[in-house]
Amino acid sequence: MLMLVLLVTVVVASAQNITKVLDGEPQFSSLNKLLSETGVADEINIRKSITVLAPDNSVLDPIVSNLRGKTSPEQLGDIVRYHVLLQYFDIPELRQIVDKGTTQVTTLYQATGRPAGILGFVNITKTKGGSLDVTTPAGEHPSSSTIVKSIKQIPYNMSIFQLSAVLMPVGVLTEATPPTPVPVPSPVTAPESAPALSPALSCSSCTCSNSSPYSCSSAYAFPYSCSSIKSTCSSI
């Protein structure tokens, strides 16, 4: 019985409540509200190892204000999900990993199954100046941000970093541009050959014009070249 109580205690303790954690961080109140509105908070709370990339109110408010009324609740939720990494990181661990090169990390948005290919991942890179940049892995104009500082760590369970800008995942607000179709060349139509003169028509009925030595008028409604007339006549 004691073992069962301890097991339940461990399970409950391992599930952190993201909204309660952010309640103590007023500069992230807009994100906290958005997590509840979109239902993403519940998705976070059932996970045991996550990292939240948190834009503060000054960064997030203008973006959300612009998007409201233009996006569906699912789209807005997917933008929030894109800021949740399905892995626990603290700053020292993250720096150690990116020392080996760019690290690609899965987000909660990828877990929905909606993004195509790797569009639900983020790339984390250490710049020459030593800062940690987070960018989208695809797109002509990748969305990028920088990790400003660590806000909260609950070891191996939940980590929260402040982010300098909102990341916009490719494909959430716009459809992927279809590839430009390769033009199919029009079939080449062979020129129609002039119909042969009827044997009943005398060659003398065709008269070549002196002003247009390469044309000939006949009882037919077609123009013929003089050489064609001669050739046709000779075969009759």
C-alpha positions as CSV (number, residue, x, y, z in Angstrom):
1,M,0.0,0.0,0.0
2,L,2.8,2.3,0.9
3,M,4.5,1.6,-2.4
4,L,1.3,2.4,-4.3
5,V,1.0,5.8,-2.5
6,L,4.6,6.6,-3.3
7,L,4.1,5.7,-7.0
8,V,1.1,7.9,-7.3
9,T,2.9,10.7,-5.6
10,V,5.8,10.4,-8.0
11,V,3.5,10.4,-11.1
12,V,1.5,13.4,-9.8
13,A,4.7,15.3,-9.0
14,S,6.1,14.6,-12.5
15,A,3.3,16.4,-14.2
16,Q,3.8,20.1,-13.9
17,N,1.1,22.7,-14.5
18,I,2.4,25.3,-17.0
19,T,-0.2,27.9,-16.2
20,K,0.5,27.8,-12.5
21,V,4.3,28.1,-13.2
22,L,3.7,31.1,-15.4
23,D,1.4,32.7,-12.9
24,G,4.5,33.8,-11.1
25,E,5.9,35.4,-14.2
26,P,3.7,38.5,-15.1
27,Q,5.8,39.3,-18.2
28,F,4.4,36.2,-19.8
29,S,0.7,36.7,-18.8
30,S,-0.3,37.0,-22.5
31,L,1.3,33.6,-23.3
32,N,-0.3,32.1,-20.2
33,K,-3.7,33.3,-21.3
34,L,-3.2,32.0,-24.8
35,L,-2.1,28.6,-23.5
36,S,-5.4,28.3,-21.7
37,E,-7.5,29.7,-24.6
38,T,-6.1,27.2,-27.2
39,G,-6.1,24.2,-24.9
40,V,-2.3,23.8,-25.4
41,A,-1.8,24.1,-21.6
42,D,-3.6,20.8,-21.1
43,E,-1.4,19.1,-23.8
44,I,1.7,20.4,-22.0
45,N,0.5,19.3,-18.6
46,I,0.2,15.6,-19.5
47,R,3.8,15.5,-20.7
48,K,6.8,14.8,-18.4
49,S,9.6,16.4,-20.3
50,I,9.2,19.6,-22.2
51,T,10.9,23.0,-22.9
52,V,8.7,26.0,-23.5
53,L,10.1,28.9,-25.7
54,A,8.2,31.9,-24.2
55,P,7.9,35.3,-26.0
56,D,7.1,38.0,-23.4
57,N,4.1,40.3,-23.6
58,S,5.8,43.0,-25.5
59,V,6.7,40.6,-28.3
60,L,3.6,38.4,-28.3
61,D,0.8,41.0,-27.9
62,P,1.2,42.7,-31.3
63,I,1.3,39.4,-33.1
64,V,-1.8,38.0,-31.4
65,S,-3.6,41.3,-32.0
66,N,-2.9,41.1,-35.7
67,L,-3.9,37.4,-36.0
68,R,-7.2,37.5,-34.1
69,G,-10.1,37.4,-36.5
70,K,-7.8,36.2,-39.3
71,T,-6.9,32.8,-38.0
72,S,-8.8,29.8,-36.7
73,P,-8.4,28.6,-33.1
74,E,-6.5,25.6,-34.5
75,Q,-4.0,27.8,-36.4
76,L,-3.4,30.0,-33.4
77,G,-3.0,26.9,-31.2
78,D,-0.5,25.5,-33.7
79,I,1.6,28.6,-33.5
80,V,1.7,28.2,-29.7
81,R,2.5,24.4,-30.0
82,Y,5.5,25.3,-32.2
83,H,7.0,27.0,-29.1
84,V,6.9,23.8,-27.1
85,L,9.8,21.4,-27.5
86,L,9.2,17.7,-26.7
87,Q,12.5,17.5,-24.7
88,Y,13.8,19.0,-21.5
89,F,16.8,21.3,-21.9
90,D,18.7,23.6,-19.6
91,I,21.1,26.2,-21.0
92,P,24.3,24.3,-20.3
93,E,22.9,21.1,-21.9
94,L,21.7,23.0,-24.9
95,R,25.0,24.7,-25.4
96,Q,26.8,21.4,-25.2
97,I,24.6,19.9,-27.8
98,V,24.8,22.8,-30.3
99,D,28.6,22.9,-30.0
100,K,28.5,19.9,-32.4
101,G,26.4,21.8,-34.9
102,T,22.8,22.7,-35.6
103,T,20.3,20.6,-33.5
104,Q,16.9,19.8,-34.9
105,V,14.2,19.4,-32.2
106,T,10.6,18.1,-32.4
107,T,7.8,20.5,-31.3
108,L,4.3,19.8,-30.0
109,Y,3.1,21.1,-33.3
110,Q,4.8,18.2,-35.1
111,A,3.1,15.8,-32.7
112,T,-0.3,16.8,-34.2
113,G,0.5,15.2,-37.5
114,R,-0.5,18.3,-39.4
115,P,2.8,19.7,-40.6
116,A,4.4,18.3,-43.7
117,G,7.8,16.7,-43.6
118,I,10.1,18.5,-41.1
119,L,7.9,21.7,-40.8
120,G,7.1,20.8,-37.2
121,F,10.7,20.9,-36.1
122,V,12.9,23.8,-35.1
123,N,16.6,24.3,-35.6
124,I,18.8,25.5,-32.7
125,T,22.2,26.9,-33.6
126,K,24.9,28.7,-31.7
127,T,26.1,31.8,-33.5
128,K,29.6,33.1,-33.7
129,G,28.8,35.6,-30.9
130,G,27.7,32.7,-28.7
131,S,23.9,33.3,-28.6
132,L,21.5,30.5,-29.2
133,D,19.2,31.0,-32.3
134,V,16.0,29.1,-33.0
135,T,14.8,29.0,-36.6
136,T,12.3,27.3,-38.8
137,P,13.9,24.5,-40.9
138,A,12.4,25.5,-44.2
139,G,10.9,28.3,-46.2
140,E,12.3,31.1,-48.4
141,H,12.3,33.5,-45.4
142,P,12.8,31.4,-42.3
143,S,11.3,32.7,-39.1
144,S,14.0,33.1,-36.4
145,S,14.4,34.1,-32.8
146,T,17.0,34.1,-30.1
147,I,16.9,32.5,-26.6
148,V,17.2,35.5,-24.3
149,K,17.6,33.8,-20.9
150,S,16.4,30.9,-18.7
151,I,13.2,31.7,-16.8
152,K,12.4,28.5,-14.9
153,Q,13.7,24.9,-14.6
154,I,12.0,22.0,-12.9
155,P,14.9,19.5,-13.5
156,Y,14.2,17.0,-16.2
157,N,10.5,17.9,-16.3
158,M,9.9,21.4,-17.5
159,S,12.2,24.2,-18.7
160,I,11.1,27.7,-19.8
161,F,13.3,30.0,-21.9
162,Q,12.5,33.6,-22.9
163,L,12.4,34.1,-26.6
164,S,13.2,37.3,-28.4
165,A,10.5,36.9,-31.2
166,V,7.5,34.8,-32.1
167,L,8.3,31.9,-34.4
168,M,5.9,31.4,-37.3
169,P,5.8,27.8,-38.5
170,V,5.8,27.3,-42.3
171,G,2.4,26.2,-43.6
172,V,0.2,27.3,-40.6
173,L,-1.0,30.6,-42.0
174,T,-0.4,29.9,-45.7
175,E,-0.8,26.8,-47.9
176,A,2.4,25.4,-49.4
177,T,3.0,26.9,-52.9
178,P,2.4,24.1,-55.5
179,P,5.2,23.5,-57.9
180,T,5.1,25.4,-61.2
181,P,3.8,23.0,-63.8
182,V,6.2,22.3,-66.7
183,P,4.6,23.7,-69.9
184,V,3.7,21.0,-72.4
185,P,4.7,22.0,-75.9
186,S,1.9,22.2,-78.4
187,P,1.9,19.5,-81.0
188,V,3.4,20.6,-84.3
189,T,0.8,20.4,-87.1
190,A,2.2,19.5,-90.5
191,P,1.3,22.0,-93.2
192,E,-1.5,21.0,-95.4
193,S,-0.4,20.1,-98.9
194,A,-2.1,21.8,-101.7
195,P,-4.7,19.5,-103.3
196,A,-3.8,18.1,-106.7
197,L,-5.4,19.7,-109.7
198,S,-8.3,17.8,-111.1
199,P,-7.5,16.2,-114.5
200,A,-10.7,17.8,-115.7
201,L,-9.1,21.2,-115.2
202,S,-6.9,22.4,-118.0
203,C,-3.6,23.9,-117.1
204,S,-4.4,26.8,-119.3
205,S,-7.0,27.9,-116.8
206,C,-4.3,28.9,-114.4
207,T,-2.5,32.1,-115.2
208,C,0.6,33.3,-113.4
209,S,0.7,37.0,-112.5
210,N,3.7,38.9,-113.7
211,S,3.6,41.1,-110.6
212,S,3.6,38.0,-108.3
213,P,5.7,35.4,-110.2
214,Y,5.4,32.9,-107.4
215,S,1.6,32.9,-107.2
216,C,-1.1,31.5,-109.5
217,S,-4.8,32.0,-109.5
218,S,-7.1,29.2,-110.7
219,A,-10.6,28.1,-110.7
220,Y,-9.8,26.7,-107.2
221,A,-10.1,29.0,-104.2
222,F,-6.4,28.3,-103.3
223,P,-3.3,30.0,-104.4
224,Y,-0.7,27.7,-106.0
225,S,2.9,28.3,-106.8
226,C,3.8,28.2,-110.5
227,S,6.1,25.3,-110.0
228,S,3.4,23.3,-108.3
229,I,1.0,24.0,-111.2
230,K,3.7,22.9,-113.7
231,S,4.5,19.8,-111.7
232,T,0.9,18.8,-111.3
233,C,0.1,19.4,-115.0
234,S,3.0,17.3,-116.1
235,S,1.7,14.4,-114.1
236,I,-1.8,14.5,-115.7
